[in-house]
C-alpha cells in the first residue's frame, strides 16, 4: 500500500511538473473580436524584412543594428549574456538572418491603416553610434511625397535595456493629418536555442491590459486563425494602458503603453492591440495608438518605449505596472512568486545564488517539517510491520479476502493508517512545483556561479556530479521506505530513480542542486523518524 502511494506521488508529481501547461492551460477571458483589421498589411511587414544599409549602435549592455531605409530595429545582442549554444558568444535577442527573424518595428499609419512610411527611405547622419554622456541617439529622417517631414529617433541609455522611440512629424502637406503611431514586434515561431523536451517554457505573444489582465496568445491559436481566415484568438483588443510583446525563456520584448509613473500613449483615443500570424510564417504582436488630428503647418511628436532584454524581476517592476508577470509561473504563480522573493532575499545575504538555493531548500524543509513528519511516521510504521505482512501473506496464501481482513485488523492493532502519508504529500505538490518554476524561470541564475566546477547555474553540471548525487540519494531513499509486497512494485521502486535521473543530467545545475539538498534533508529526517519508531517498538511503547 505504501509503495503504491510513493509510486503514485512520483508519477503525479512528474506529470504535473512536465505537463502542467499542456494539461491545464491558463484560462483567458473571452472577448469580442475587434471589427477593425490589422494596422498594416501582411505584405508590408514581410517587405520590411529585406536588408538594406545597417546602422550600428554600441552601449555597455547591447549592440544594436538598425535598418537605415525602413528604420526597423533588426538586431539586438545582449552583451552581458552568453549564447545558449556557445558560451563564448553574446546572446542575440533580435536578429534577421538565416537563424531566424525577430525584430521590432515602429510606424505611422493613416486612418485607413495604410503606412505613411512604406516606400520611404530614411537617412541618418552616421552609420555608427556609441554612448555619449550616457546616451546614444540615432536620428533618421525622410520626407513623403505629400510633404510630411518625418524624423524617427532611437535613444539607447547606459546600463538599460529600455529603448526610447520617437517620431517627430512636421505636416507640410497643406491639409490636416489624422494618423496613429503603430508599434510591433515581429518573430518567427522557431524554438529558442537551449530548449529541450524536459526544459521548455512558453514562447509567444504576451500582453497585459487592465481590462484583460495578463494573457498569452499561442502561436498555435494564431495558426488556426490564419488557416481559417478569421480573427478569433482570445485576447483584449482595446485598452487604455498596459504592454504587449513576445516572450521566451529568460528574455522578452514589449512595447510599453504606460511607463511606471508616466503618461499612457493611449490617452488620446485608446490603443488597439493587434496580434496575428502573417505571411511567411511570421507573427506580430503590436499596438496602434490613435493621435489627435495634426493641422497643416503644425508639428507633433509621438513617443513610446521598447523593452528588449532579460526577465530580471528587480528591474521589471520599475519599468511598468505588472511587467513582472511576463515571468510566467503559470498555475503556481503565487507560491513560485513568494519562493523567488525569498530566494532573492537570501541572495542578498549570501551574494551567491547557489547558496541562496541551498538556504531556500532548508527553510522550505523546516516549514514542511510537520507535514513530512506525518508522512515519514506512516512510512516508518509500515516498514516496521513489513515482517508481519509477509507472515500474513504466507499464512493466507491466495485467500485475498481473508488476507485483507487480517491486514486491516493488524493496521487497527498497530494504530496505522495506510493512507496517512498521502495527504501531506499532496499538500506539498504546489510548493514542489512552485520551487521548480521559481528556479527554472529565473534569468538571475544565468551565468551565476555556485562553487568550483559550477560556473553557470542555468546550465547543466559540466561534470555531472550533481546528477550522480541526485541519483544516489534517490536510490538510497528507496531503502528507507517499506519494502513493497508486490515483486513488480519492488522492481519499479528500484528502476524509478534511474529513469528520473536521466532527465536530471540535462537539467540546469540550480534545479539539480535544489533536489540534491532536498533529498539529503529528506534522508536525514526519514532516518531519524525510522530510528525513533524502531526504538519505541523495541521498548514496547505505543507509537502515535
LINLIN-V526229 format. One record per pair of residues at least 24 apart in sequence whose ideal C-beta (glycine too) atoms are under 8 Angstrom apart, sorted by the first residue. I is the first residue (numbers start at 1). J is the second residue. D is the distance in whole Angstrom. If there is no record, write none. Layout:
i = (I:I)
j = (J:J)
d = (D:D)
This chain:
i = (1:1:1:2:2:2:2:2:2:2:2:3:3:3:3:3:3:3:3:3:4:4:5:5:5:5:6:6:6:7:7:7:7:9:9:9:10:10:12:13:13:13:14:16:16:17:17:17:18:20:20:20:20:21:21:24:24:26:26:26:28:28:28:28:28:29:29:29:30:31:31:31:31:31:32:33:33:33:34:34:34:34:36:36:37:37:38:38:38:38:39:39:39:39:39:39:39:39:39:39:40:40:40:40:40:40:40:41:42:42:43:44:44:45:45:45:45:45:45:45:46:46:46:46:47:48:48:48:49:49:49:49:51:52:53:54:55:55:55:55:55:55:56:56:56:57:57:57:57:57:57:57:58:58:58:58:58:59:59:59:59:59:59:60:60:60:61:61:61:61:61:62:62:62:62:63:64:64:64:65:66:66:66:68:68:68:68:68:68:69:69:69:70:70:70:71:71:71:71:71:72:72:72:72:73:73:73:73:73:73:73:74:75:76:76:78:78:78:78:81:81:81:81:82:83:84:84:84:85:85:87:91:93:93:93:93:94:94:100:100:100:101:101:101:101:102:102:102:102:102:102:103:103:103:104:104:104:104:104:104:104:105:105:105:105:105:105:106:106:106:106:106:106:106:106:106:107:107:107:108:108:108:108:108:108:108:108:109:109:109:109:109:110:110:110:110:111:111:111:116:116:116:116:117:117:117:120:120:122:129:131:131:134:144:146:147:147:147:147:148:148:148:161:161:161:161:161:162:162:162:162:162:163:163:163:163:164:164:164:165:165:165:165:166:166:166:166:167:167:167:168:168:168:169:169:169:169:169:170:170:171:171:171:171:171:171:171:172:172:173:174:175:176:176:176:176:177:177:177:178:178:178:179:179:180:180:180:180:181:181:181:181:181:181:182:182:182:182:183:183:183:183:183:183:183:184:184:184:184:184:184:185:185:185:185:185:185:185:185:186:186:186:186:187:187:187:187:188:188:188:189:189:189:192:192:194:195:196:198:198:198:199:199:199:199:200:201:201:201:201:201:202:202:202:203:203:203:203:204:204:204:205:205:205:205:205:205:205:205:206:206:206:206:206:206:206:206:206:207:207:207:207:207:207:207:207:207:208:208:208:208:208:208:209:209:209:209:209:210:210:210:210:211:211:211:212:212:214:214:214:216:216:217:217:219:219:222:222:222:222:223:225:225:226:226:231:233:233:235:235:236:237:237:238:238:238:238:239:239:239:239:240:240:240:240:240:241:241:242:242:243:243:243:243:244:244:244:244:244:245:245:245:246:246:247:247:247:249:250:250:250:250:250:250:251:251:251:251:252:252:252:252:252:253:253:253:253:254:254:254:254:255:255:255:255:255:256:256:256:256:256:256:256:257:257:257:257:258:258:259:259:259:260:260:260:260:260:265:265:265:265:268:310:310:311:311:312:312:313:313:313:313:314:327:327:328:329:329:329:329:330:332:332:332:332:334:335:335:335:335:336:336:336:336:336:336:337:338:339:339:339:339:339:340:340:340:343:343:343:344:347:352:352:352:352:353:353:353:353:353:353:354:354:354:354:354:354:354:354:355:357:357:357:357:357:357:358:358:360:360:361:361:361:361:361:362:362:364:364:365:365:365:365:368:368:369:371:371:371:372:372:372:372:373:373:374:374:374:375:375:375:375:376:376:376:376:376:377:377:377:377:378:378:378:378:378:379:379:379:379:379:379:380:380:380:380:380:380:381:381:381:381:381:382:382:382:383:383:383:383:383:383:384:384:384:385:385:385:386:386:389:390:393:415:415:415:435:436:439:439:439:439:440:440:442:445:445:448:450:450:450:454:454:456:457:457:457:457:458:458:458:459:459:460:460:460:460:460:460:461:461:461:464:466:466:466:466:467:467:467:467:467:469:470:470:470:470:470:470:471:471:471:471:473:473:473:473:474:474:474:476:477:477:477:477:480:480:480:480)
j = (382:418:419:378:379:382:383:418:421:481:482:481:482:483:484:485:486:489:490:493:484:489:419:421:422:425:379:481:493:489:492:493:496:422:425:426:496:500:429:429:432:433:500:429:433:432:433:436:198:330:331:332:433:202:330:330:331:216:330:331:212:215:216:234:235:212:213:234:234:212:234:235:236:237:237:231:232:237:231:237:238:272:113:272:113:231:113:274:276:284:107:109:113:180:182:184:272:274:286:288:107:109:113:115:118:182:184:113:278:279:279:115:118:105:184:186:278:279:282:284:278:279:280:282:118:72:105:118:96:101:103:186:96:121:127:127:124:126:127:128:129:138:127:128:129:128:129:130:136:138:154:156:128:129:130:131:136:130:131:136:156:157:158:131:158:159:158:159:160:161:309:156:161:308:309:90:94:154:156:94:138:140:154:121:122:123:124:127:140:120:121:122:105:117:122:106:117:122:140:152:103:104:105:106:103:104:105:154:163:306:308:103:103:104:308:161:251:309:310:251:310:446:447:447:193:192:193:194:193:194:456:251:251:253:308:309:253:308:187:188:190:186:187:188:282:185:186:187:188:246:253:185:186:187:183:184:185:186:253:306:308:182:183:184:185:186:286:152:165:167:181:182:183:184:304:306:181:182:183:150:167:169:179:180:181:182:302:179:180:181:182:288:177:178:179:180:178:179:180:144:148:150:179:142:144:150:144:150:152:156:156:158:158:173:173:171:172:173:174:172:173:177:307:308:309:310:315:256:305:306:307:319:305:306:307:308:303:304:305:303:304:305:306:301:302:303:304:301:302:303:299:300:301:294:299:300:301:302:298:299:294:295:296:297:298:299:300:296:297:296:296:296:293:294:295:296:293:294:296:291:293:294:291:294:288:289:290:291:265:288:289:291:302:304:286:287:288:289:255:286:287:288:289:304:306:255:274:284:285:286:287:245:246:253:254:255:284:285:286:278:282:283:284:246:282:283:285:281:282:283:219:281:283:248:249:249:249:506:503:506:507:440:506:507:508:249:248:249:328:440:441:247:248:328:246:247:248:249:246:247:283:235:244:245:246:247:275:283:285:244:245:246:247:252:254:285:326:328:235:236:242:243:244:245:273:275:285:242:243:244:322:323:325:236:239:241:242:273:239:240:241:242:236:238:239:236:239:322:325:328:247:328:275:285:277:283:275:276:277:283:277:276:277:276:277:276:275:276:273:275:273:272:273:270:271:272:273:266:270:271:273:264:266:267:270:271:266:321:320:322:307:320:322:323:273:275:285:286:287:285:307:326:283:285:311:326:328:441:310:311:441:443:446:458:309:310:311:443:307:308:309:311:326:306:307:308:309:306:307:323:326:286:287:304:305:306:304:305:306:307:319:320:323:287:289:304:320:320:321:305:319:320:317:318:319:320:321:289:302:303:304:292:443:446:441:443:443:444:340:344:442:444:344:441:442:441:434:437:438:441:437:430:433:434:437:434:430:431:433:434:433:434:435:437:438:441:438:434:364:431:434:435:438:438:441:442:438:439:442:444:444:448:449:450:451:444:445:448:450:457:510:448:449:450:451:454:457:510:513:450:439:457:510:513:514:517:513:517:435:514:435:514:517:518:521:517:521:431:435:518:521:522:525:428:431:525:424:427:428:424:428:522:525:525:529:420:421:424:420:421:424:425:421:525:526:529:530:420:529:533:543:416:417:418:420:421:421:480:481:482:526:529:526:529:530:532:533:534:414:415:416:533:543:416:418:482:480:481:482:483:530:533:533:534:537:410:414:416:482:483:485:485:485:542:543:544:514:511:508:510:511:514:508:511:510:508:510:510:509:510:513:509:513:509:508:509:510:513:508:509:510:508:509:505:506:507:508:509:512:505:509:512:505:509:512:513:516:501:504:505:507:512:516:501:504:512:515:516:519:497:498:501:504:516:519:520:523:500:501:519:523:519:522:523:526:523:526:527:530)
d = (7:4:8:7:6:4:8:7:7:7:5:7:7:8:4:8:7:5:8:6:8:7:7:6:6:7:8:6:7:7:6:7:7:8:5:8:6:7:7:6:6:8:7:6:6:8:6:6:6:6:6:8:7:7:6:8:6:6:6:7:8:5:7:5:7:6:8:7:6:7:6:7:6:6:8:5:6:7:8:4:7:6:8:6:7:8:7:5:6:8:8:5:5:7:5:8:7:6:7:4:6:6:7:5:8:6:8:8:4:5:7:6:5:7:8:6:5:8:7:6:7:5:5:7:8:6:6:8:6:6:7:8:7:8:7:8:6:8:5:7:7:6:7:5:7:8:5:7:5:6:7:6:8:7:5:7:7:7:5:6:5:8:6:7:6:6:8:6:7:6:8:7:7:8:8:7:8:8:7:8:6:8:6:8:6:7:6:8:7:8:5:6:8:8:7:7:7:5:5:5:5:7:5:8:6:4:8:7:8:8:8:5:8:8:5:7:7:6:7:8:7:6:7:6:7:7:4:3:5:7:8:8:6:7:6:7:7:7:8:5:5:7:7:5:6:7:7:4:7:8:8:7:5:8:8:7:5:8:6:6:7:8:7:5:8:6:8:7:5:7:7:7:5:8:7:8:8:5:8:7:6:7:5:7:6:7:7:7:5:8:5:7:8:7:6:8:5:8:8:6:7:7:6:7:8:6:6:7:6:8:8:6:4:8:4:8:4:4:7:7:6:7:6:6:3:7:8:8:6:7:5:6:7:5:8:7:7:8:6:7:5:7:6:6:7:4:8:7:4:7:7:8:5:7:7:5:8:7:8:5:5:7:6:6:6:7:8:8:7:6:5:5:5:7:5:6:7:4:8:8:5:8:6:7:5:6:5:6:7:7:5:6:4:7:6:7:4:8:4:6:6:8:8:5:7:7:7:5:7:3:7:5:5:5:8:7:7:5:7:8:6:7:5:5:7:6:8:6:6:7:5:7:6:5:6:7:6:6:5:7:7:8:7:7:8:8:7:4:8:7:7:7:8:6:8:7:4:7:7:7:8:8:7:7:5:8:5:7:4:7:6:7:5:7:7:8:6:8:6:7:6:7:4:7:6:7:7:5:5:8:5:7:6:4:4:7:4:7:7:7:6:6:5:7:6:3:8:7:4:8:8:7:5:8:7:6:7:6:4:6:6:7:7:7:4:7:7:8:7:6:6:6:5:6:7:6:7:6:7:5:6:6:5:8:6:7:6:8:8:8:8:5:8:6:6:7:5:7:5:6:8:8:8:5:8:5:7:8:6:6:8:4:6:8:7:6:6:7:8:8:8:6:5:7:7:4:8:7:5:7:7:7:6:6:7:6:7:4:7:6:6:5:8:6:8:8:8:6:7:6:7:6:8:6:6:6:7:5:8:7:5:6:4:8:7:5:6:6:7:7:8:7:7:6:8:7:7:5:7:6:7:6:5:4:6:8:5:6:8:3:8:4:8:5:4:7:8:8:7:8:5:6:4:4:8:6:6:8:8:8:8:8:8:7:8:6:5:4:7:6:7:7:7:3:6:7:6:7:6:7:7:8:6:5:5:7:7:5:8:8:8:5:4:5:7:7:7:7:7:7:5:8:8:6:7:7:4:6:6:7:8:7:6:7:6:7:7:5:8:4:4:6:8:6:5:4:8:7:6:7:8:7:6:8:4:4:6:8:6:6:7:8:8:5:5:8:4:8:7:8:5:6:7:7:7:4:8:7:4:8:7:8:6:6:6:7:6:7:5:5:6:7:7:7:7:7:6:7:7:5:5:6:7:6:8:7:5:8:7:8:7:5:8:7:6:5:4:7:5:8:7:6:6:7:5:6:7:6:8:8:5:6:6:6:4:6:6:6:5:4:8:6:5:6:5:6:5:5:7:6:7:4:7:6:4:6:6:6:7:6:6:7:7:6:7:7:5:6:6)
